[in-house]
Amino acid sequence: MRALRTAVAGVLAATLLTLGGGAPASAATKSCFGAAARDAARPCSGPTASVKPGLDDDRYRAGARCRPRDERPSSICTFGASARAARGHVALVGDSHALHWRSAVAVAARAYRWQGFSITAPGCLFSIANALLHEGIRGACEGWHREALRWFRKHPEVTTVFVSQNTETPVAPRAGTSAAALKIAGYRALWTRLPRTVERVIVIRDTPLTSEATVACLRRALAARVQDPGRACPQPRSASLRRDTAVAAARALRSPRYRTVDLSEFFCDRHNCFSVVGGARVFDDTVGHITTTYARSLGPYLLRKVRRIMRSR
């Protein structure tokens, strides 16, 4: 434990870096929490030994508050502006990774006064590659994405769709075809079936992964009251941040209808990804689900990138 404290202190003393992505500590201009600690545009200080939520704190909600709707798909609910106050309508579609992005998308929805529709199904890709999932989930996922397409045809008021999903979801490739190629083709096939009333599809790049070893390291660092425990327990970027086939599919379409948002800089620097940023625990587990606390702190930075997309149209 003493060695852990000494190692972390040495790193901090040698580099004099904040979590802002490489800015000198003397450049810090404000205290910060969560993703704000990695905002390169506004460097901030405030390494802390505390983490919210704690490792054993299970009192969280996966995503922003969402109001259920009595329609299919059965998972559908609304967030952001009310139907009466809405100036626009958007949808968030995907698996449980999309669900965990909802708190961030809700920040953009409030800023634009959008009514957001959350249409998520755990383990399901918004892709015809669902036909290649394992048998236990395949039928449910295929039914879900067909119902989602029917729903979009009934709701022409929805003009923007955010999609995100676990890029690690396994599919069974056919002989001579890679799993990545099948996923890319599957996304493109389903997205192009969305009605023309959907003017833009915004793909949110999938989150990094963490590991059990990193969680164990973090637990030791927190017990030792190490300042900046996230940097004490980094995970190599090469092992944590995977290629996102949905992003590849959007770029391959070469159309202004399909855009991407990449917030990887708020999870990782050039070499490592972090399980704690600005005193906020980033990951809820080891499969890429982010905590509601961290997702909420990412909201302003998602909004920043969405505004660029909306202006560029």
HUHUFEN-V216933 format. One record per pair of residues at least 24 apart in sequence whose C-alpha atoms are under 7 Angstrom apart, sorted by the first residue. I is the first residue (numbers start at 1). J is the second residue. Records with the same first field share a line. If there is no record, write none. Layout:
I=J  J
//
This chain:
1=224
5=226
8=232
18=45
19=278
20=44
21=269
32=278
33=278  279  280
34=277  278  279  280  294  297
35=266  277  278  294  297  298
37=277  278
38=266
47=227  228  278
48=227  228  279
49=222  225  226  227  228  229
50=279
51=279  280  281
52=279  280  281
53=280  281
60=292
61=292
62=99  100  292
63=99  100  101  102  103  292
64=102  103  106
72=147
73=144  147  148
75=119  120
76=117  118  119
77=117  118
78=115  116  117  118
79=106  115  116  117
80=106  109  110  113  114  115  116
81=109  110  113  114  115
82=115
83=115
86=113  114  115
87=113  114
88=113  114  115
89=114  115  116  157  158  159
90=114  115  116  117  158  159  160  161
91=116  117  118  158  160  161  162
92=117  118  119  161  162  163
93=118  119  120  162  163  164
94=119  120  121  124  125  126  163  164  165
95=120  121  122  123  124  125  165
96=120  121  122  123
97=164  165  166  289
98=163  164  165
100=289  290  292
101=295
103=292  295  296
104=295  296  298  299  302
105=299
107=299  300  303
108=299  303
125=165
126=187
127=186  187  190
128=186  187  189  190
129=182  183  186
132=171  172
133=170  171  172
149=194
152=195
153=195
156=197
158=198
159=197  198  199  200
160=198  199  200  201
161=200  201  202
162=201  202  203  204
163=202  203  204
164=203  204  205  206
165=206
166=206
167=206  244  245
180=245
183=245
184=245  246  248  249
187=246  249
188=249
199=257
200=257  258
201=257  258  259
202=258  259  260  261
203=246  247  259  260  261
204=260  261  262
205=244  247  261  262
206=244
207=288
208=240  241  242  288
209=240  241  286  287  288
210=235  240  286  288
211=286
212=286
229=276
230=274  275  276  277
231=274
234=272  273  274
235=272  273  274
236=271  272  273
237=268  271  272  273
240=273
261=305
//
